Amino acid sequence: MDLSILWYLIPSVLMFACGVYGFITRKNMIAMLISIELILNSSDLNFVIFNRYLFPGSMEGMVFTLFAVAIAAAETAVAIAIIINIFRKIGNTDISEAKKMKY
């Protein structure tokens, strides 16, 4: 493997690891949503990196990344709407409090 690709993959791996760690350890729904966005941005970065090194003349990785960013924006808008409704019902955005709503 080309050593120069590692300089691009290391930030992607760090972003993914921070996202997974944040999702597992956080109890606030907004913080969990931010962690999910870090994971999605890490995968988008990987699409661009591998497209650049495997198929330098084509734009499929960039186009797929644009679609992924658009879907992530829609997912974030829906998730924030759900979190706002939960906040109105419970009064906070703690995930353990939201689990009580199903009973």
SETORKE-254536 format. One line per 10 residues: number of its first residue (from 0); their letters; for each residue x, z, y negated of N, C-alpha, C. Coordinates in steps of 0.1 Angstrom, whole numbers, plus 5000, padded with zeros to 4 digits. Example, Ala and Ser with C-alpha at 12.3 -4.5 7.8 and 13.67 -1.06 7.14 Angstrom:
0> AS> 5132,5078,5057,5123,5078,5045,5132,5078,5033 ~ 5128,5071,5022,5137,5071,5011,5129,5079,5000 .
This chain:
0> MDLSILWYLI> 5008,5000,5012,5000,5000,5000,5009,5000,4988 ~ 5004,4993,4978,5011,4992,4965,5011,5006,4959 ~ 5023,5010,4954,5024,5024,4948,5017,5025,4935 ~ 5015,5014,4928,5009,5014,4915,4994,5017,4916 ~ 4988,5014,4927,4974,5017,4929,4971,5032,4930 ~ 4981,5040,4934,4980,5054,4935,4978,5061,4921 ~ 4984,5055,4911,4983,5061,4898,4968,5059,4893 ~ 4961,5050,4898,4947,5049,4895,4938,5057,4904 ~ 4942,5058,4916,4933,5065,4926,4934,5080,4924 ~ 4945,5086,4920,4947,5100,4918,4936,5106,4908 .
10> PSVLMFACGV> 4934,5100,4896,4923,5105,4888,4909,5104,4894 ~ 4907,5094,4902,4894,5093,4909,4892,5104,4919 ~ 4903,5107,4927,4902,5117,4936,4900,5131,4930 ~ 4907,5133,4919,4905,5146,4911,4891,5147,4906 ~ 4886,5136,4900,4872,5137,4895,4862,5140,4907 ~ 4864,5133,4918,4856,5136,4930,4857,5150,4934 ~ 4869,5155,4935,4871,5169,4939,4864,5179,4930 ~ 4866,5177,4917,4860,5185,4907,4845,5185,4907 ~ 4839,5173,4910,4825,5172,4911,4819,5179,4923 ~ 4826,5178,4935,4822,5185,4947,4823,5200,4945 .
20> YGFITRKNMI> 4834,5204,4939,4836,5219,4937,4825,5224,4927 ~ 4823,5217,4917,4813,5221,4907,4799,5221,4913 ~ 4795,5212,4922,4782,5211,4928,4780,5223,4937 ~ 4791,5226,4945,4790,5237,4955,4789,5251,4948 ~ 4797,5253,4938,4798,5266,4932,4788,5269,4921 ~ 4783,5260,4914,4774,5262,4903,4760,5266,4907 ~ 4753,5274,4900,4739,5278,4903,4730,5272,4892 ~ 4735,5267,4881,4727,5261,4870,4725,5247,4873 ~ 4712,5242,4872,4709,5229,4876,4715,5218,4867 ~ 4717,5221,4854,4724,5212,4845,4738,5210,4849 .
30> AMLISIELIL> 4745,5221,4853,4759,5220,4857,4760,5212,4870 ~ 4750,5214,4879,4750,5207,4891,4748,5192,4889 ~ 4740,5188,4879,4737,5175,4875,4750,5168,4869 ~ 4757,5176,4861,4770,5171,4856,4780,5168,4867 ~ 4780,5177,4877,4789,5175,4889,4785,5163,4897 ~ 4773,5160,4898,4769,5148,4905,4773,5136,4897 ~ 4772,5136,4884,4777,5125,4876,4792,5123,4877 ~ 4799,5134,4878,4814,5132,4881,4816,5125,4894 ~ 4809,5128,4904,4811,5122,4917,4807,5107,4916 ~ 4796,5104,4909,4792,5090,4907,4802,5082,4899 .
40> NSSDLNFVIF> 4808,5088,4889,4818,5081,4881,4831,5079,4888 ~ 4834,5088,4897,4846,5086,4906,4844,5074,4915 ~ 4832,5073,4921,4830,5061,4929,4830,5048,4921 ~ 4824,5049,4909,4825,5037,4900,4839,5033,4897 ~ 4848,5043,4895,4862,5040,4892,4868,5034,4904 ~ 4865,5038,4916,4870,5032,4928,4866,5018,4930 ~ 4853,5015,4927,4849,5001,4927,4857,4992,4919 ~ 4860,4996,4907,4868,4988,4897,4882,4987,4902 ~ 4888,4998,4907,4902,4998,4911,4904,4988,4923 ~ 4895,4989,4933,4897,4981,4945,4894,4967,4942 .
50> NRYLFPGSME> 4884,4964,4933,4882,4950,4930,4894,4944,4923 ~ 4900,4952,4914,4912,4947,4907,4923,4944,4916 ~ 4925,4952,4926,4937,4950,4935,4934,4940,4947 ~ 4922,4940,4952,4919,4931,4963,4915,4917,4959 ~ 4907,4916,4948,4902,4904,4943,4904,4903,4928 ~ 4916,4900,4924,4918,4901,4909,4911,4891,4901 ~ 4907,4880,4907,4900,4869,4899,4885,4871,4898 ~ 4880,4880,4906,4865,4881,4906,4860,4893,4898 ~ 4847,4894,4896,4842,4904,4888,4831,4913,4896 ~ 4831,4912,4909,4820,4918,4916,4821,4933,4915 .
60> GMVFTLFAVA> 4833,4939,4915,4834,4954,4914,4829,4958,4900 ~ 4832,4951,4890,4828,4955,4876,4812,4954,4875 ~ 4807,4943,4881,4792,4941,4880,4785,4952,4888 ~ 4790,4955,4900,4784,4965,4908,4785,4979,4901 ~ 4796,4981,4894,4798,4994,4886,4788,4994,4875 ~ 4785,4983,4868,4775,4983,4858,4761,4987,4863 ~ 4758,4981,4875,4745,4985,4881,4745,5000,4885 ~ 4756,5005,4890,4756,5019,4894,4755,5028,4882 ~ 4761,5024,4871,4760,5032,4858,4745,5032,4854 ~ 4738,5020,4854,4724,5020,4850,4716,5028,4859 .
70> IAAAETAVAI> 4718,5028,4872,4710,5036,4881,4713,5051,4879 ~ 4726,5054,4876,4729,5068,4873,4722,5073,4861 ~ 4721,5065,4851,4714,5068,4838,4700,5071,4841 ~ 4693,5063,4849,4679,5065,4852,4677,5078,4860 ~ 4686,5080,4870,4686,5092,4878,4688,5104,4869 ~ 4696,5104,4859,4699,5115,4850,4686,5118,4842 ~ 4680,5107,4837,4668,5109,4829,4657,5116,4837 ~ 4655,5112,4849,4645,5118,4858,4648,5132,4861 ~ 4661,5134,4864,4665,5148,4868,4664,5158,4856 ~ 4667,5153,4844,4665,5162,4832,4651,5164,4830 .
80> AIIINIFRKI> 4642,5155,4832,4628,5157,4830,4623,5168,4840 ~ 4627,5167,4853,4624,5177,4863,4629,5191,4859 ~ 4641,5191,4854,4647,5204,4850,4640,5210,4839 ~ 4636,5202,4829,4628,5207,4818,4615,5213,4822 ~ 4608,5206,4832,4596,5211,4837,4598,5225,4845 ~ 4608,5225,4852,4612,5238,4859,4615,5249,4849 ~ 4622,5246,4838,4625,5256,4828,4612,5261,4821 ~ 4602,5252,4819,4590,5256,4813,4582,5265,4822 ~ 4583,5263,4835,4575,5271,4845,4582,5285,4847 ~ 4595,5285,4849,4602,5297,4853,4609,5304,4841 .
90> GNTDISEAKK> 4614,5296,4832,4621,5302,4821,4636,5302,4821 ~ 4642,5297,4832,4656,5295,4833,4659,5283,4843 ~ 4671,5279,4844,4674,5267,4853,4683,5272,4864 ~ 4682,5284,4869,4689,5289,4880,4683,5283,4893 ~ 4691,5278,4902,4686,5272,4914,4680,5282,4923 ~ 4684,5294,4923,4678,5304,4932,4664,5308,4927 ~ 4661,5307,4914,4648,5309,4909,4639,5297,4912 ~ 4644,5286,4912,4636,5274,4915,4632,5274,4930 ~ 4640,5280,4939,4636,5280,4953,4624,5289,4955 ~ 4621,5298,4946,4609,5307,4947,4596,5300,4944 .
100> MKY> 4597,5288,4938,4585,5281,4934,4578,5275,4946 ~ 4585,5273,4957,4578,5267,4969,4570,5277,4976 ~ 4571,5290,4974,4563,5299,4981,4551,5304,4973 .
